[in-house]
Amino acid sequence: MSRLGEAGCPMCDRLDGMSELFIADLGTSRVYLNEDQFFPGWVLVVLRRHATELYELSAAERAVLIEDVSRVAEA
């Protein structure tokens, strides 16, 4: 198991290190540039813990994540 999530999960593995693609730590999530910039500014908002579906999050955690996504979209 990785430090912050599920062993073998590419998103959890990404959280283990400081990639050159890292943009910001938002508390509940982290933001990274996508490696394949087909669309300029395409980013990934990655939850700081392992989850594969939104329904796995509590209502409060889901609300914070959606706010993070909204903040990043606005930026």
N, CA, C, O and CB atoms as a CASP TS submission, in Angstrom:
PFRMAT TS
TARGET T0000
AUTHOR 0000-0000-0000
METHOD Language model
MODEL 1
PARENT N/A
ATOM      1  N   MET     1       0.849  -1.183   0.000  1.00  0.00           N
ATOM      2  CA  MET     1       0.000   0.000   0.000  1.00  0.00           C
ATOM      3  C   MET     1       0.892   1.243   0.000  1.00  0.00           C
ATOM      4  O   MET     1       1.877   1.309   0.736  1.00  0.00           O
ATOM      5  CB  MET     1      -0.964   0.000   1.229  1.00  0.00           C
ATOM      6  N   SER     2       0.542   2.211  -0.820  1.00  0.00           N
ATOM      7  CA  SER     2       1.309   3.445  -0.853  1.00  0.00           C
ATOM      8  C   SER     2       0.994   4.269   0.393  1.00  0.00           C
ATOM      9  O   SER     2       0.056   3.961   1.128  1.00  0.00           O
ATOM     10  CB  SER     2       1.002   4.251  -2.140  1.00  0.00           C
ATOM     11  N   ARG     3       1.758   5.284   0.619  1.00  0.00           N
ATOM     12  CA  ARG     3       1.629   6.108   1.813  1.00  0.00           C
ATOM     13  C   ARG     3       0.231   6.700   1.962  1.00  0.00           C
ATOM     14  O   ARG     3      -0.288   6.793   3.074  1.00  0.00           O
ATOM     15  CB  ARG     3       2.653   7.217   1.783  1.00  0.00           C
ATOM     16  N   LEU     4      -0.380   7.101   0.851  1.00  0.00           N
ATOM     17  CA  LEU     4      -1.666   7.792   0.931  1.00  0.00           C
ATOM     18  C   LEU     4      -2.828   7.021   0.337  1.00  0.00           C
ATOM     19  O   LEU     4      -3.950   7.528   0.339  1.00  0.00           O
ATOM     20  CB  LEU     4      -1.566   9.100   0.253  1.00  0.00           C
ATOM     21  N   GLY     5      -2.611   5.833  -0.165  1.00  0.00           N
ATOM     22  CA  GLY     5      -3.741   5.163  -0.805  1.00  0.00           C
ATOM     23  C   GLY     5      -3.504   3.708  -1.104  1.00  0.00           C
ATOM     24  O   GLY     5      -2.769   3.016  -0.399  1.00  0.00           O
ATOM     25  N   GLU     6      -4.133   3.261  -2.152  1.00  0.00           N
ATOM     26  CA  GLU     6      -4.155   1.873  -2.573  1.00  0.00           C
ATOM     27  C   GLU     6      -2.913   1.521  -3.394  1.00  0.00           C
ATOM     28  O   GLU     6      -2.548   2.259  -4.310  1.00  0.00           O
ATOM     29  CB  GLU     6      -5.417   1.591  -3.377  1.00  0.00           C
ATOM     30  N   ALA     7      -2.266   0.406  -3.075  1.00  0.00           N
ATOM     31  CA  ALA     7      -1.100  -0.049  -3.828  1.00  0.00           C
ATOM     32  C   ALA     7      -1.486  -0.318  -5.279  1.00  0.00           C
ATOM     33  O   ALA     7      -2.504  -0.956  -5.545  1.00  0.00           O
ATOM     34  CB  ALA     7      -0.495  -1.316  -3.186  1.00  0.00           C
ATOM     35  N   GLY     8      -0.681   0.162  -6.209  1.00  0.00           N
ATOM     36  CA  GLY     8      -0.927  -0.080  -7.619  1.00  0.00           C
ATOM     37  C   GLY     8      -1.888   0.895  -8.277  1.00  0.00           C
ATOM     38  O   GLY     8      -2.086   0.837  -9.490  1.00  0.00           O
ATOM     39  N   CYS     9      -2.485   1.783  -7.509  1.00  0.00           N
ATOM     40  CA  CYS     9      -3.391   2.775  -8.080  1.00  0.00           C
ATOM     41  C   CYS     9      -2.541   3.929  -8.618  1.00  0.00           C
ATOM     42  O   CYS     9      -1.798   4.544  -7.854  1.00  0.00           O
ATOM     43  CB  CYS     9      -4.438   3.282  -7.012  1.00  0.00           C
ATOM     44  N   PRO    10      -2.634   4.236  -9.918  1.00  0.00           N
ATOM     45  CA  PRO    10      -1.770   5.283 -10.476  1.00  0.00           C
ATOM     46  C   PRO    10      -2.002   6.659  -9.859  1.00  0.00           C
ATOM     47  O   PRO    10      -1.061   7.448  -9.772  1.00  0.00           O
ATOM     48  CB  PRO    10      -1.977   5.368 -11.960  1.00  0.00           C
ATOM     49  N   MET    11      -3.209   6.968  -9.433  1.00  0.00           N
ATOM     50  CA  MET    11      -3.470   8.260  -8.813  1.00  0.00           C
ATOM     51  C   MET    11      -2.893   8.310  -7.398  1.00  0.00           C
ATOM     52  O   MET    11      -2.305   9.319  -7.009  1.00  0.00           O
ATOM     53  CB  MET    11      -4.978   8.543  -8.783  1.00  0.00           C
ATOM     54  N   CYS    12      -3.054   7.231  -6.623  1.00  0.00           N
ATOM     55  CA  CYS    12      -2.472   7.178  -5.280  1.00  0.00           C
ATOM     56  C   CYS    12      -0.952   7.222  -5.361  1.00  0.00           C
ATOM     57  O   CYS    12      -0.304   7.898  -4.563  1.00  0.00           O
ATOM     58  CB  CYS    12      -2.932   5.906  -4.535  1.00  0.00           C
ATOM     59  N   ASP    13      -0.383   6.501  -6.325  1.00  0.00           N
ATOM     60  CA  ASP    13       1.067   6.513  -6.504  1.00  0.00           C
ATOM     61  C   ASP    13       1.558   7.915  -6.836  1.00  0.00           C
ATOM     62  O   ASP    13       2.634   8.317  -6.392  1.00  0.00           O
ATOM     63  CB  ASP    13       1.481   5.533  -7.606  1.00  0.00           C
ATOM     64  N   ARG    14       0.786   8.654  -7.606  1.00  0.00           N
ATOM     65  CA  ARG    14       1.157  10.020  -7.982  1.00  0.00           C
ATOM     66  C   ARG    14       1.229  10.907  -6.736  1.00  0.00           C
ATOM     67  O   ARG    14       2.086  11.787  -6.652  1.00  0.00           O
ATOM     68  CB  ARG    14       0.143  10.601  -9.003  1.00  0.00           C
ATOM     69  N   LEU    15       0.340  10.683  -5.777  1.00  0.00           N
ATOM     70  CA  LEU    15       0.337  11.491  -4.556  1.00  0.00           C
ATOM     71  C   LEU    15       1.560  11.241  -3.688  1.00  0.00           C
ATOM     72  O   LEU    15       1.907  12.080  -2.856  1.00  0.00           O
ATOM     73  CB  LEU    15      -0.911  11.214  -3.758  1.00  0.00           C
ATOM     74  N   ASP    16       2.218  10.098  -3.869  1.00  0.00           N
ATOM     75  CA  ASP    16       3.373   9.768  -3.043  1.00  0.00           C
ATOM     76  C   ASP    16       4.576  10.663  -3.313  1.00  0.00           C
ATOM     77  O   ASP    16       5.438  10.802  -2.444  1.00  0.00           O
ATOM     78  CB  ASP    16       3.758   8.336  -3.262  1.00  0.00           C
ATOM     79  N   GLY    17       4.658  11.269  -4.480  1.00  0.00           N
ATOM     80  CA  GLY    17       5.821  12.070  -4.807  1.00  0.00           C
ATOM     81  C   GLY    17       5.443  13.445  -5.303  1.00  0.00           C
ATOM     82  O   GLY    17       4.283  13.713  -5.613  1.00  0.00           O
ATOM     83  N   MET    18       6.416  14.296  -5.372  1.00  0.00           N
ATOM     84  CA  MET    18       6.208  15.638  -5.907  1.00  0.00           C
ATOM     85  C   MET    18       6.610  15.619  -7.377  1.00  0.00           C
ATOM     86  O   MET    18       7.786  15.765  -7.710  1.00  0.00           O
ATOM     87  CB  MET    18       7.027  16.714  -5.105  1.00  0.00           C
ATOM     88  N   SER    19       5.650  15.444  -8.228  1.00  0.00           N
ATOM     89  CA  SER    19       5.860  15.407  -9.663  1.00  0.00           C
ATOM     90  C   SER    19       6.077  16.815 -10.189  1.00  0.00           C
ATOM     91  O   SER    19       5.615  17.786  -9.589  1.00  0.00           O
ATOM     92  CB  SER    19       4.673  14.742 -10.371  1.00  0.00           C
ATOM     93  N   GLU    20       6.780  16.928 -11.308  1.00  0.00           N
ATOM     94  CA  GLU    20       6.932  18.232 -11.968  1.00  0.00           C
ATOM     95  C   GLU    20       5.588  18.718 -12.509  1.00  0.00           C
ATOM     96  O   GLU    20       5.464  19.877 -12.905  1.00  0.00           O
ATOM     97  CB  GLU    20       7.969  18.144 -13.114  1.00  0.00           C
ATOM     98  N   LEU    21       4.587  17.845 -12.527  1.00  0.00           N
ATOM     99  CA  LEU    21       3.249  18.204 -12.991  1.00  0.00           C
ATOM    100  C   LEU    21       2.364  18.737 -11.862  1.00  0.00           C
ATOM    101  O   LEU    21       1.244  19.181 -12.116  1.00  0.00           O
ATOM    102  CB  LEU    21       2.588  17.002 -13.634  1.00  0.00           C
ATOM    103  N   PHE    22       2.854  18.696 -10.618  1.00  0.00           N
ATOM    104  CA  PHE    22       2.092  19.163  -9.459  1.00  0.00           C
ATOM    105  C   PHE    22       1.843  20.661  -9.565  1.00  0.00           C
ATOM    106  O   PHE    22       2.751  21.430  -9.879  1.00  0.00           O
ATOM    107  CB  PHE    22       2.833  18.834  -8.147  1.00  0.00           C
ATOM    108  N   ILE    23       0.595  21.070  -9.298  1.00  0.00           N
ATOM    109  CA  ILE    23       0.225  22.490  -9.325  1.00  0.00           C
ATOM    110  C   ILE    23      -0.113  22.999  -7.932  1.00  0.00           C
ATOM    111  O   ILE    23       0.446  24.003  -7.490  1.00  0.00           O
ATOM    112  CB  ILE    23      -0.963  22.717 -10.265  1.00  0.00           C
ATOM    113  N   ALA    24      -1.029  22.313  -7.227  1.00  0.00           N
ATOM    114  CA  ALA    24      -1.501  22.852  -5.950  1.00  0.00           C
ATOM    115  C   ALA    24      -2.020  21.751  -5.039  1.00  0.00           C
ATOM    116  O   ALA    24      -2.514  20.719  -5.494  1.00  0.00           O
ATOM    117  CB  ALA    24      -2.595  23.889  -6.184  1.00  0.00           C
ATOM    118  N   ASP    25      -1.894  21.997  -3.739  1.00  0.00           N
ATOM    119  CA  ASP    25      -2.496  21.140  -2.724  1.00  0.00           C
ATOM    120  C   ASP    25      -3.690  21.904  -2.168  1.00  0.00           C
ATOM    121  O   ASP    25      -3.533  22.992  -1.613  1.00  0.00           O
ATOM    122  CB  ASP    25      -1.462  20.751  -1.584  1.00  0.00           C
ATOM    123  N   LEU    26      -4.882  21.335  -2.317  1.00  0.00           N
ATOM    124  CA  LEU    26      -6.109  21.999  -1.882  1.00  0.00           C
ATOM    125  C   LEU    26      -6.651  21.422  -0.580  1.00  0.00           C
ATOM    126  O   LEU    26      -7.781  21.718  -0.191  1.00  0.00           O
ATOM    127  CB  LEU    26      -7.163  21.893  -2.961  1.00  0.00           C
ATOM    128  N   GLY    27      -5.860  20.610   0.087  1.00  0.00           N
ATOM    129  CA  GLY    27      -6.307  20.013   1.348  1.00  0.00           C
ATOM    130  C   GLY    27      -6.927  18.651   1.145  1.00  0.00           C
ATOM    131  O   GLY    27      -6.328  17.638   1.505  1.00  0.00           O
ATOM    132  N   THR    28      -8.111  18.610   0.579  1.00  0.00           N
ATOM    133  CA  THR    28      -8.788  17.347   0.309  1.00  0.00           C
ATOM    134  C   THR    28      -8.280  16.704  -0.970  1.00  0.00           C
ATOM    135  O   THR    28      -8.347  15.486  -1.133  1.00  0.00           O
ATOM    136  CB  THR    28     -10.288  17.562   0.219  1.00  0.00           C
ATOM    137  N   SER    29      -7.774  17.528  -1.872  1.00  0.00           N
ATOM    138  CA  SER    29      -7.302  17.031  -3.165  1.00  0.00           C
ATOM    139  C   SER    29      -6.021  17.747  -3.569  1.00  0.00           C
ATOM    140  O   SER    29      -5.617  18.742  -2.967  1.00  0.00           O
ATOM    141  CB  SER    29      -8.383  17.217  -4.249  1.00  0.00           C
ATOM    142  N   ARG    30      -5.401  17.205  -4.605  1.00  0.00           N
ATOM    143  CA  ARG    30      -4.212  17.822  -5.191  1.00  0.00           C
ATOM    144  C   ARG    30      -4.472  17.988  -6.678  1.00  0.00           C
ATOM    145  O   ARG    30      -5.239  17.231  -7.272  1.00  0.00           O
ATOM    146  CB  ARG    30      -2.918  16.963  -4.928  1.00  0.00           C
ATOM    147  N   VAL    31      -3.829  18.981  -7.274  1.00  0.00           N
ATOM    148  CA  VAL    31      -4.052  19.306  -8.677  1.00  0.00           C
ATOM    149  C   VAL    31      -2.751  19.097  -9.440  1.00  0.00           C
ATOM    150  O   VAL    31      -1.680  19.526  -9.010  1.00  0.00           O
ATOM    151  CB  VAL    31      -4.567  20.765  -8.842  1.00  0.00           C
ATOM    152  N   TYR    32      -2.872  18.421 -10.595  1.00  0.00           N
ATOM    153  CA  TYR    32      -1.725  18.130 -11.458  1.00  0.00           C
ATOM    154  C   TYR    32      -2.077  18.476 -12.896  1.00  0.00           C
ATOM    155  O   TYR    32      -3.217  18.298 -13.324  1.00  0.00           O
ATOM    156  CB  TYR    32      -1.302  16.638 -11.342  1.00  0.00           C
ATOM    157  N   LEU    33      -1.094  18.970 -13.638  1.00  0.00           N
ATOM    158  CA  LEU    33      -1.273  19.067 -15.084  1.00  0.00           C
ATOM    159  C   LEU    33      -1.376  17.669 -15.644  1.00  0.00           C
ATOM    160  O   LEU    33      -0.709  16.756 -15.158  1.00  0.00           O
ATOM    161  CB  LEU    33      -0.108  19.849 -15.753  1.00  0.00           C
ATOM    162  N   ASN    34      -2.191  17.487 -16.645  1.00  0.00           N
ATOM    163  CA  ASN    34      -2.264  16.202 -17.327  1.00  0.00           C
ATOM    164  C   ASN    34      -1.008  16.036 -18.171  1.00  0.00           C
ATOM    165  O   ASN    34      -0.549  16.997 -18.789  1.00  0.00           O
ATOM    166  CB  ASN    34      -3.552  16.096 -18.206  1.00  0.00           C
ATOM    167  N   GLU    35      -0.450  14.837 -18.205  1.00  0.00           N
ATOM    168  CA  GLU    35       0.769  14.595 -18.985  1.00  0.00           C
ATOM    169  C   GLU    35       0.543  14.809 -20.477  1.00  0.00           C
ATOM    170  O   GLU    35       1.453  15.246 -21.182  1.00  0.00           O
ATOM    171  CB  GLU    35       1.276  13.179 -18.742  1.00  0.00           C
ATOM    172  N   ASP    36      -0.639  14.510 -20.960  1.00  0.00           N
ATOM    173  CA  ASP    36      -0.974  14.652 -22.374  1.00  0.00           C
ATOM    174  C   ASP    36      -1.805  15.918 -22.533  1.00  0.00           C
ATOM    175  O   ASP    36      -3.026  15.887 -22.378  1.00  0.00           O
ATOM    176  CB  ASP    36      -1.745  13.395 -22.914  1.00  0.00           C
ATOM    177  N   GLN    37      -1.152  17.018 -22.838  1.00  0.00           N
ATOM    178  CA  GLN    37      -1.846  18.299 -22.944  1.00  0.00           C
ATOM    179  C   GLN    37      -2.475  18.470 -24.316  1.00  0.00           C
ATOM    180  O   GLN    37      -2.120  19.386 -25.059  1.00  0.00           O
ATOM    181  CB  GLN    37      -0.886  19.450 -22.662  1.00  0.00           C
ATOM    182  N   PHE    38      -3.417  17.580 -24.654  1.00  0.00           N
ATOM    183  CA  PHE    38      -4.154  17.691 -25.906  1.00  0.00           C
ATOM    184  C   PHE    38      -4.971  18.976 -25.905  1.00  0.00           C
ATOM    185  O   PHE    38      -5.068  19.675 -26.914  1.00  0.00           O
ATOM    186  CB  PHE    38      -5.070  16.462 -26.118  1.00  0.00           C
ATOM    187  N   PHE    39      -5.560  19.273 -24.738  1.00  0.00           N
ATOM    188  CA  PHE    39      -6.275  20.528 -24.522  1.00  0.00           C
ATOM    189  C   PHE    39      -5.450  21.350 -23.540  1.00  0.00           C
ATOM    190  O   PHE    39      -5.235  20.900 -22.414  1.00  0.00           O
ATOM    191  CB  PHE    39      -7.743  20.284 -23.984  1.00  0.00           C
ATOM    192  N   PRO    40      -4.977  22.539 -23.921  1.00  0.00           N
ATOM    193  CA  PRO    40      -4.159  23.346 -23.012  1.00  0.00           C
ATOM    194  C   PRO    40      -4.872  23.591 -21.679  1.00  0.00           C
ATOM    195  O   PRO    40      -6.056  23.924 -21.645  1.00  0.00           O
ATOM    196  CB  PRO    40      -3.806  24.686 -23.669  1.00  0.00           C
ATOM    197  N   GLY    41      -4.129  23.418 -20.591  1.00  0.00           N
ATOM    198  CA  GLY    41      -4.683  23.645 -19.260  1.00  0.00           C
ATOM    199  C   GLY    41      -5.442  22.467 -18.673  1.00  0.00           C
ATOM    200  O   GLY    41      -6.029  22.589 -17.598  1.00  0.00           O
ATOM    201  N   TRP    42      -5.441  21.335 -19.352  1.00  0.00           N
ATOM    202  CA  TRP    42      -6.141  20.146 -18.858  1.00  0.00           C
ATOM    203  C   TRP    42      -5.453  19.668 -17.585  1.00  0.00           C
ATOM    204  O   TRP    42      -4.257  19.374 -17.598  1.00  0.00           O
ATOM    205  CB  TRP    42      -6.165  19.012 -19.938  1.00  0.00           C
ATOM    206  N   VAL    43      -6.196  19.588 -16.493  1.00  0.00           N
ATOM    207  CA  VAL    43      -5.627  19.191 -15.208  1.00  0.00           C
ATOM    208  C   VAL    43      -6.396  18.030 -14.607  1.00  0.00           C
ATOM    209  O   VAL    43      -7.513  17.717 -15.020  1.00  0.00           O
ATOM    210  CB  VAL    43      -5.618  20.367 -14.242  1.00  0.00           C
ATOM    211  N   LEU    44      -5.772  17.399 -13.621  1.00  0.00           N
ATOM    212  CA  LEU    44      -6.398  16.333 -12.845  1.00  0.00           C
ATOM    213  C   LEU    44      -6.558  16.827 -11.417  1.00  0.00           C
ATOM    214  O   LEU    44      -5.600  17.313 -10.815  1.00  0.00           O
ATOM    215  CB  LEU    44      -5.555  15.012 -12.896  1.00  0.00           C
ATOM    216  N   VAL    45      -7.747  16.707 -10.878  1.00  0.00           N
ATOM    217  CA  VAL    45      -7.993  16.982  -9.471  1.00  0.00           C
ATOM    218  C   VAL    45      -8.117  15.615  -8.805  1.00  0.00           C
ATOM    219  O   VAL    45      -9.062  14.869  -9.064  1.00  0.00           O
ATOM    220  CB  VAL    45      -9.294  17.884  -9.247  1.00  0.00           C
ATOM    221  N   VAL    46      -7.147  15.296  -7.941  1.00  0.00           N
ATOM    222  CA  VAL    46      -7.033  13.951  -7.377  1.00  0.00           C
ATOM    223  C   VAL    46      -7.305  13.997  -5.878  1.00  0.00           C
ATOM    224  O   VAL    46      -6.630  14.712  -5.137  1.00  0.00           O
ATOM    225  CB  VAL    46      -5.632  13.350  -7.658  1.00  0.00           C
ATOM    226  N   LEU    47      -8.296  13.229  -5.441  1.00  0.00           N
ATOM    227  CA  LEU    47      -8.612  13.107  -4.021  1.00  0.00           C
ATOM    228  C   LEU    47      -7.378  12.588  -3.286  1.00  0.00           C
ATOM    229  O   LEU    47      -6.665  11.735  -3.814  1.00  0.00           O
ATOM    230  CB  LEU    47      -9.836  12.163  -3.796  1.00  0.00           C
ATOM    231  N   ARG    48      -7.119  13.079  -2.094  1.00  0.00           N
ATOM    232  CA  ARG    48      -5.914  12.689  -1.345  1.00  0.00           C
ATOM    233  C   ARG    48      -6.001  11.272  -0.758  1.00  0.00           C
ATOM    234  O   ARG    48      -5.011  10.772  -0.225  1.00  0.00           O
ATOM    235  CB  ARG    48      -5.667  13.683  -0.223  1.00  0.00           C
ATOM    236  N   ARG    49      -7.138  10.634  -0.844  1.00  0.00           N
ATOM    237  CA  ARG    49      -7.250   9.239  -0.385  1.00  0.00           C
ATOM    238  C   ARG    49      -7.840   8.407  -1.513  1.00  0.00           C
ATOM    239  O   ARG    49      -8.436   8.944  -2.447  1.00  0.00           O
ATOM    240  CB  ARG    49      -8.134   9.128   0.911  1.00  0.00           C
ATOM    241  N   HIS    50      -7.671   7.106  -1.422  1.00  0.00           N
ATOM    242  CA  HIS    50      -8.144   6.226  -2.482  1.00  0.00           C
ATOM    243  C   HIS    50      -9.665   6.091  -2.456  1.00  0.00           C
ATOM    244  O   HIS    50     -10.257   5.773  -1.424  1.00  0.00           O
ATOM    245  CB  HIS    50      -7.495   4.854  -2.356  1.00  0.00           C
ATOM    246  N   ALA    51     -10.275   6.335  -3.595  1.00  0.00           N
ATOM    247  CA  ALA    51     -11.697   6.076  -3.817  1.00  0.00           C
ATOM    248  C   ALA    51     -11.875   5.957  -5.325  1.00  0.00           C
ATOM    249  O   ALA    51     -11.263   6.709  -6.084  1.00  0.00           O
ATOM    250  CB  ALA    51     -12.621   7.221  -3.200  1.00  0.00           C
ATOM    251  N   THR    52     -12.698   5.027  -5.759  1.00  0.00           N
ATOM    252  CA  THR    52     -12.903   4.857  -7.198  1.00  0.00           C
ATOM    253  C   THR    52     -14.240   5.417  -7.663  1.00  0.00           C
ATOM    254  O   THR    52     -14.442   5.613  -8.861  1.00  0.00           O
ATOM    255  CB  THR    52     -12.812   3.392  -7.566  1.00  0.00           C
ATOM    256  N   GLU    53     -15.149   5.677  -6.743  1.00  0.00           N
ATOM    257  CA  GLU    53     -16.478   6.177  -7.099  1.00  0.00           C
ATOM    258  C   GLU    53     -16.883   7.293  -6.148  1.00  0.00           C
ATOM    259  O   GLU    53     -16.506   7.278  -4.976  1.00  0.00           O
ATOM    260  CB  GLU    53     -17.524   5.036  -7.068  1.00  0.00           C
ATOM    261  N   LEU    54     -17.645   8.258  -6.643  1.00  0.00           N
ATOM    262  CA  LEU    54     -18.116   9.347  -5.791  1.00  0.00           C
ATOM    263  C   LEU    54     -18.975   8.857  -4.639  1.00  0.00           C
ATOM    264  O   LEU    54     -18.955   9.453  -3.562  1.00  0.00           O
ATOM    265  CB  LEU    54     -18.893  10.342  -6.610  1.00  0.00           C
ATOM    266  N   TYR    55     -19.727   7.785  -4.841  1.00  0.00           N
ATOM    267  CA  TYR    55     -20.598   7.290  -3.772  1.00  0.00           C
ATOM    268  C   TYR    55     -19.809   6.707  -2.600  1.00  0.00           C
ATOM    269  O   TYR    55     -20.386   6.460  -1.541  1.00  0.00           O
ATOM    270  CB  TYR    55     -21.544   6.238  -4.322  1.00  0.00           C
ATOM    271  N   GLU    56     -18.509   6.482  -2.764  1.00  0.00           N
ATOM    272  CA  GLU    56     -17.662   5.998  -1.674  1.00  0.00           C
ATOM    273  C   GLU    56     -17.292   7.120  -0.691  1.00  0.00           C
ATOM    274  O   GLU    56     -16.782   6.846   0.395  1.00  0.00           O
ATOM    275  CB  GLU    56     -16.390   5.367  -2.244  1.00  0.00           C
ATOM    276  N   LEU    57     -17.543   8.356  -1.060  1.00  0.00           N
ATOM    277  CA  LEU    57     -17.226   9.507  -0.221  1.00  0.00           C
ATOM    278  C   LEU    57     -18.428   9.870   0.641  1.00  0.00           C
ATOM    279  O   LEU    57     -19.574   9.665   0.241  1.00  0.00           O
ATOM    280  CB  LEU    57     -16.796  10.713  -1.083  1.00  0.00           C
ATOM    281  N   SER    58     -18.160  10.403   1.813  1.00  0.00           N
ATOM    282  CA  SER    58     -19.260  10.930   2.622  1.00  0.00           C
ATOM    283  C   SER    58     -19.813  12.154   1.911  1.00  0.00           C
ATOM    284  O   SER    58     -19.158  12.724   1.038  1.00  0.00           O
ATOM    285  CB  SER    58     -18.789  11.284   4.082  1.00  0.00           C
ATOM    286  N   ALA    59     -21.017  12.552   2.285  1.00  0.00           N
ATOM    287  CA  ALA    59     -21.623  13.731   1.655  1.00  0.00           C
ATOM    288  C   ALA    59     -20.750  14.961   1.850  1.00  0.00           C
ATOM    289  O   ALA    59     -20.601  15.764   0.928  1.00  0.00           O
ATOM    290  CB  ALA    59     -23.026  13.987   2.226  1.00  0.00           C
ATOM    291  N   ALA    60     -20.174  15.122   3.028  1.00  0.00           N
ATOM    292  CA  ALA    60     -19.321  16.283   3.309  1.00  0.00           C
ATOM    293  C   ALA    60     -18.039  16.245   2.468  1.00  0.00           C
ATOM    294  O   ALA    60     -17.630  17.261   1.907  1.00  0.00           O
ATOM    295  CB  ALA    60     -18.967  16.337   4.810  1.00  0.00           C
ATOM    296  N   GLU    61     -17.418  15.082   2.387  1.00  0.00           N
ATOM    297  CA  GLU    61     -16.185  14.946   1.598  1.00  0.00           C
ATOM    298  C   GLU    61     -16.469  15.185   0.113  1.00  0.00           C
ATOM    299  O   GLU    61     -15.684  15.830  -0.581  1.00  0.00           O
ATOM    300  CB  GLU    61     -15.557  13.543   1.803  1.00  0.00           C
ATOM    301  N   ARG    62     -17.585  14.663  -0.358  1.00  0.00           N
ATOM    302  CA  ARG    62     -17.979  14.854  -1.758  1.00  0.00           C
ATOM    303  C   ARG    62     -18.215  16.338  -2.057  1.00  0.00           C
ATOM    304  O   ARG    62     -17.824  16.829  -3.116  1.00  0.00           O
ATOM    305  CB  ARG    62     -19.254  14.035  -2.078  1.00  0.00           C
ATOM    306  N   ALA    63     -18.848  17.043  -1.130  1.00  0.00           N
ATOM    307  CA  ALA    63     -19.105  18.478  -1.316  1.00  0.00           C
ATOM    308  C   ALA    63     -17.796  19.262  -1.391  1.00  0.00           C
ATOM    309  O   ALA    63     -17.661  20.167  -2.215  1.00  0.00           O
ATOM    310  CB  ALA    63     -19.980  19.021  -0.170  1.00  0.00           C
ATOM    311  N   VAL    64     -16.837  18.920  -0.537  1.00  0.00           N
ATOM    312  CA  VAL    64     -15.538  19.606  -0.560  1.00  0.00           C
ATOM    313  C   VAL    64     -14.815  19.323  -1.870  1.00  0.00           C
ATOM    314  O   VAL    64     -14.222  20.227  -2.459  1.00  0.00           O
ATOM    315  CB  VAL    64     -14.664  19.169   0.639  1.00  0.00           C
ATOM    316  N   LEU    65     -14.857  18.080  -2.328  1.00  0.00           N
ATOM    317  CA  LEU    65     -14.205  17.727  -3.591  1.00  0.00           C
ATOM    318  C   LEU    65     -14.826  18.494  -4.758  1.00  0.00           C
ATOM    319  O   LEU    65     -14.105  19.012  -5.610  1.00  0.00           O
ATOM    320  CB  LEU    65     -14.304  16.213  -3.840  1.00  0.00           C
ATOM    321  N   ILE    66     -16.133  18.571  -4.802  1.00  0.00           N
ATOM    322  CA  ILE    66     -16.796  19.309  -5.886  1.00  0.00           C
ATOM    323  C   ILE    66     -16.436  20.779  -5.820  1.00  0.00           C
ATOM    324  O   ILE    66     -16.267  21.413  -6.861  1.00  0.00           O
ATOM    325  CB  ILE    66     -18.325  19.135  -5.816  1.00  0.00           C
ATOM    326  N   GLU    67     -16.313  21.342  -4.621  1.00  0.00           N
ATOM    327  CA  GLU    67     -15.864  22.731  -4.486  1.00  0.00           C
ATOM    328  C   GLU    67     -14.436  22.904  -5.006  1.00  0.00           C
ATOM    329  O   GLU    67     -14.121  23.901  -5.655  1.00  0.00           O
ATOM    330  CB  GLU    67     -15.945  23.178  -3.016  1.00  0.00           C
ATOM    331  N   ASP    68     -13.565  21.911  -4.714  1.00  0.00           N
ATOM    332  CA  ASP    68     -12.193  21.947  -5.248  1.00  0.00           C
ATOM    333  C   ASP    68     -12.209  21.961  -6.773  1.00  0.00           C
ATOM    334  O   ASP    68     -11.504  22.749  -7.404  1.00  0.00           O
ATOM    335  CB  ASP    68     -11.377  20.737  -4.739  1.00  0.00           C
ATOM    336  N   VAL    69     -13.016  21.086  -7.355  1.00  0.00           N
ATOM    337  CA  VAL    69     -13.127  21.008  -8.822  1.00  0.00           C
ATOM    338  C   VAL    69     -13.627  22.351  -9.374  1.00  0.00           C
ATOM    339  O   VAL    69     -13.127  22.830 -10.391  1.00  0.00           O
ATOM    340  CB  VAL    69     -14.092  19.847  -9.247  1.00  0.00           C
ATOM    341  N   SER    70     -14.589  22.938  -8.716  1.00  0.00           N
ATOM    342  CA  SER    70     -15.133  24.216  -9.161  1.00  0.00           C
ATOM    343  C   SER    70     -14.081  25.326  -9.071  1.00  0.00           C
ATOM    344  O   SER    70     -13.960  26.136  -9.990  1.00  0.00           O
ATOM    345  CB  SER    70     -16.366  24.586  -8.327  1.00  0.00           C
ATOM    346  N   ARG    71     -13.328  25.369  -7.982  1.00  0.00           N
ATOM    347  CA  ARG    71     -12.265  26.374  -7.825  1.00  0.00           C
ATOM    348  C   ARG    71     -11.216  26.240  -8.918  1.00  0.00           C
ATOM    349  O   ARG    71     -10.765  27.237  -9.483  1.00  0.00           O
ATOM    350  CB  ARG    71     -11.602  26.243  -6.448  1.00  0.00           C
ATOM    351  N   VAL    72     -10.830  25.002  -9.211  1.00  0.00           N
ATOM    352  CA  VAL    72      -9.815  24.777 -10.261  1.00  0.00           C
ATOM    353  C   VAL    72     -10.368  25.174 -11.617  1.00  0.00           C
ATOM    354  O   VAL    72      -9.654  25.787 -12.412  1.00  0.00           O
ATOM    355  CB  VAL    72      -9.360  23.294 -10.285  1.00  0.00           C
ATOM    356  N   ALA    73     -11.605  24.845 -11.900  1.00  0.00           N
ATOM    357  CA  ALA    73     -12.214  25.219 -13.193  1.00  0.00           C
ATOM    358  C   ALA    73     -12.253  26.724 -13.359  1.00  0.00           C
ATOM    359  O   ALA    73     -12.000  27.246 -14.445  1.00  0.00           O
ATOM    360  CB  ALA    73     -13.637  24.647 -13.312  1.00  0.00           C
ATOM    361  N   GLU    74     -12.573  27.424 -12.275  1.00  0.00           N
ATOM    362  CA  GLU    74     -12.638  28.886 -12.337  1.00  0.00           C
ATOM    363  C   GLU    74     -11.264  29.495 -12.591  1.00  0.00           C
ATOM    364  O   GLU    74     -11.135  30.486 -13.310  1.00  0.00           O
ATOM    365  CB  GLU    74     -13.223  29.448 -11.041  1.00  0.00           C
ATOM    366  N   ALA    75     -10.247  28.895 -11.995  1.00  0.00           N
ATOM    367  CA  ALA    75      -8.869  29.400 -12.166  1.00  0.00           C
ATOM    368  C   ALA    75      -8.434  29.213 -13.598  1.00  0.00           C
ATOM    369  O   ALA    75      -7.311  29.569 -13.954  1.00  0.00           O
ATOM    370  CB  ALA    75      -7.881  28.681 -11.210  1.00  0.00           C
TER
END
